[in-house]
């Protein structure tokens, strides 16, 4: 099922575990703050001292980020496991992470890269608003007076984002609550796109049905003396479904003109017959 397309499965101690960064992971505010500082590059300037050179500030910031990587990896590993392993504790997740690193021969930097890549594939940064905030910041380095400033991760109402936005959209396209808990924004957009396609196909089917109904009426009631003169050619129901008709066999110009003349002859005869059978009352 495509619900699991972005999910990462890891084998630890002979058992499979699923990692996915979605709504459950969005509850971990410490992880969100850490990822914002890393992705935005803000970490590089967090440990800057007044009067220090740019090189010194960046070096100190990088050292601080590297020093925090183990903590960030623990937060991320736990958050990723929560989506499919609801009852797991933070300590259990940390022990699983250690075993996974040993078995896969990973250091904290390589593990962090794996986890960050999975976040990107799951649309986690779009879900928690980091992508949008960074775009706003890059487009508005010198904000105009009175212009609303982008919110920091701490200021965002995650309950509102998840339940009053994404959940409402999910309900609108018929996604069950149990399924919603395992979704991320990318998957939700796929659902919404699928509903649009389904509605379009349904509309096309109704349109074709309307053509069939019209043909049925014209080939029955339309052939009655009330609507058709004796000299008017009879309306005929299609011999085969429209989709089975060979669309490659286009009519010649003469055939098209004969069809037009036939239509107007039938219409003129129908109107004349109607006037004959329904004379005006003086």
N, C-alpha and C positions, 0 to 999 in steps of 0.2 A: 504493500500500500504506500501511496506517496506521502502519507503522514510520517513515514519513517525515513524518507529519502535523505534528510540532512542529519539524521541521528548518527552519532559516532559510537560504535561498539568496541569496547576494550575487554581483553581477557586478563583477569587477575586471579592468580592461584587456581587456574583451571576453570574459573566461572566467568560468564559474560556479564558485563555491566554496560548500561546505556548512558551516554553523556549527551545532553542537549540543553542549550541555553535559551530558555523561553520565559514564560510568565513566572514559574517557580523561582528561577534564578534571579528575576527582577526584584524579588523581595530582599535580596542581600545588598543593603545600602552601602556597606563597607566595600564590597567588590565594585559596585558602580562608581564610587568615588575614586577608587584606585585606578580603575580602567580609564576613567575620564582623564586623570592626570597623566597616565601613560600615553594614551592615544592622542591627546591634544599637545603633548610635549611639555605640559606645564611642570612635570616632575623635574625638568632640567633647571628650573629657576626657583624651586621651593626652598633650597638651602643656601640661597645667595646672601652674602653679607654686604652691608652697605660699603661702597667704595671698592669692592673687589672687581677685578677685570672680568670681562665676559667669559674668557676661557676658564677662569677659576670657578665662576658661578656654574657653568655648564658641567665642569668636571665634578664639582661637589654634588650637583643635581643627579648626574649619572650614577655616582657612587651611592647616593641615597636610593635611587630606583633599583639598582642591583641588590642592595641590602634588603629591600622590601620584597623582592621577587618570591622568596619562599613563602612569605605570608600571603601574597597575592595568589600564588598557585594553590595554596590550601583553600583559600576562599573560593576560587574558581572551580576547583575539583569538586568541592562540596556542593556548590550551586548547580553545577552541571548534572550531578547525580540525582538531585532532588526531583527532577522532572519525572523520572520513571521509578525512583526508589524513595517514596514519600516518607518512609519511617526511618531513614538513615540519619545518624547523628553526625555532628561535625567531627568528633574524634574517630568514628568508624571510617568516615571518608578520608581522613588524613592517613590512617593506617593503610587503606586501599591505595592511596596515592603513592606512599612509600614503596609498597610492594610492586606497583606498576612501574615505578621508576627503576627499581632494581632489575625487574624482569626484562624491561625494554632498554636498559642501559642508557637512561636519560639523566641529564642534569636539569637544574631548575630553569635554565634559560631555554633549553630545547622543549621542556614540558610546557613552559609558558607560551612558546610559539605555537605548539599544537592546540592549546586551549584557546588562544586568541584567534587562530584560524577557524576553529569550530564556531566561535562566537560570530565571526563574520559570515560564515555559511548559514547559520541559523537566523541571521538578521537581528541579532541581539542588540547591536549598537543602534539600529533603527528603532527597535522596540523601546529602549530606555531613553531615547532622545539625543544621544551623543552626536550622531551623524548630523541631525538637524541643527544642533547648537553650534557645531564646528562650522557648518556652512554659513550660518548667520554671522558668526564671528569673523569669518574670512571675508564676507561681503560688506561688513560694517566695522572696519577697524577704527573709523572715526565717526561714531554715531552722531546724528544731528540732535539738536537740543529737543528734549521732550520725547525722543524716540525710545520705545520700550527696549530694555536690555535683555539679552538672552538669559534664561534661567540657569542657575548652577544645578548640578545633580541633587544637592540637598534641598533646593527650593521646589523641585518638581513633585507634584502630587501623583505618586505612582498608582495609588488606588483609583484615582480619576482616569488616568491614562489607560489602565488595564480594563477596569470594569465599566466605566462610563463611555469609553470609546471602542476599544477592541471587542469587548464582550457584546456590546449592543450590535456592532456590525456582524459579529458571528451569529447571533440570534436571528438577525434579519435575513441571512442566507440559509437558515435551517440547520446550523451546526449544533449538535447536542453539547450539553455542559461538559460531559466526560471527555469528549473530543477536544473541546476548547482548551482544556487544561494542558494539552500536549501540542498546542499550536504556537507558532510564532508569526510575526507580521508578514513574512514572505509567504508562508503557507495560507494565511488568511486571505491574502490578495489572490492567490491561485483559486481558492474557493469562490471568491467574488467574481473572478473572471469566468470561471466555469458556469456560474449562475447566469451571467450575461449571455454566454453562448447558448445555454439551454433555452433561455427566453427567446432568443433570436430564432432558434430552430423551431420552437413552438409557434412563434408568430408566422413563420413560413408555412408550417403545416396547416394552420388555420386559413391562411390565404389560399392554399391549394384546395382545401376543403370547400372554401367559398366558390371556387371555380367549378368544382364538381356539382355543388348544389345548383348553381346557375345553369349548368348544362342539363341537369336532371329536370329542372323546371321548364326550360325552353323546349326540351324534347318530349314533354308530356303536355302540360297545360298550354305551353306556347304553340302547340300544334292543333289546339282546339279551334273550332270555327269562331270563337269569341276573339281570338287574337290573330289568326292567320287566314288569309284569303285562299281560295281554292287554287289559284295560280301561283301562289307563293311556295317556293321549295320548302320541304319539311326540315325542321331542325333535327339533327341527329346527335345522339349521345356519342362521345368518343369511343372508338373501337378498342382502345387500350389505354392504360394509365399514361399520364403525361410524361412521367420519368422514363417510360419505356419507348416513347416516341423518339425517332431518330432526329435529333436537333440539327444534325449536319446536313439534312436534306432541306435546304432553304428554297423558298418559292422564288420563281423567276419574276421579273417585273410584270409580265402579262398576267401571271397567276395571282400576284398581289392585287392588281387592278380588278381582276374578275371577282376576287374575294370581297373587295370593297364595294363593287357594284352589286354583288349578291346581298351584302349586308343592308345597303340602302334600299334595295328593292324589297327585301323582307320588311324593313322598318316602315317604308311607305305603304306597303300593303296592309301591315298591321294597323297603322293609323287610319287608313281609309276604311278598313273593316270595322274599326271601333266607332268611327263617325256614322257608318251605315247602321250599325246595331244599336247605337245610342244617339238617336236624333235629338236635337235641341228642342226643348219645350218652349213654344212661343208664349 
